Amino acid sequence: MTSVRGAEEELVLPGARTGREPERSLRPGPRRLTPEQVASRQRERLLDGVARTVAANGYTGARISDICRTAGVTRPVFYELFSGKEDAVLAAYRGGTQTVLRAMQRAYDEAGGAGDWPVAVRAGLRVLLALLAQTPAFATMVVEIESIGPAGRRARTELLAGFRRFFADAPPGPAGVERAELVDTVVGAVHAAVHRAVDEGRFADASEGSDGLPGLLDVLVHVVVTPFARPERG
């Protein structure tokens, strides 16, 4: 199992927990939590409920009542925090993907960044695949976000643009090839490979070389690094 806990202990994606875990309950009576803390905990539980419900039923089949039941939060509270299902799903997706990007950035930087770009790329991609493999409910949103329509596609575009940061340290690439287009094409290829694995249910968080998401690591590193590799002189 590939672990990312050593890099950033607080990394938890929507769908990683259940809303009804005892330590997350809000019991009636005197509370030590402030109203803001209560709202924050309820929001977190709802985001977990969103990811789990969408994973189980798809975006179209996910009902707000099911989300609330899974989260252990009432429907009125849901509407205090979100305007509707689309708003809640987008919040879960955007929050989770930003968490993934932060984790990748930390792993990338710790691996040397510009000092050894291919090694840093590998470190970032390893964290990406490990997080998604460990949280299948959230990984499924990578696929389901497109079911929302234009807003979902915009969120996906925002995510893909976020990956451009990891190419700032890359070599120049082949002459005559527009760099920005090359970067976006490579990012799109990585996204497509992850999308396909998730859509096929290949989550297994096992060793590299397995048939699960972590098993894509070598292929994805090759896809990312090769277009920027300097040709060897004969």
Secondary structure, DSSP 8 states (H G I E B T S, - for coil): ----TTT-TT---TTSS-TT-GGG---SSS-SS-HHHHHHHHHHHHHHHHHHHHHHHHHHH--HHHHHHHHT--HHHHHHH-SSHHHHHHHHHHHHHHHHHHHHHHHHHHTTGGGGHHHHHHHHHHHHHHHHHH-HHHHHHHHHGGGG-HHHHHHHHHHHHHGGGGGTTS---STTS-HHHHHHHHHHHHHHHHHHHHHTT------TTSSSGGGGHHHHHHHHHGGG------
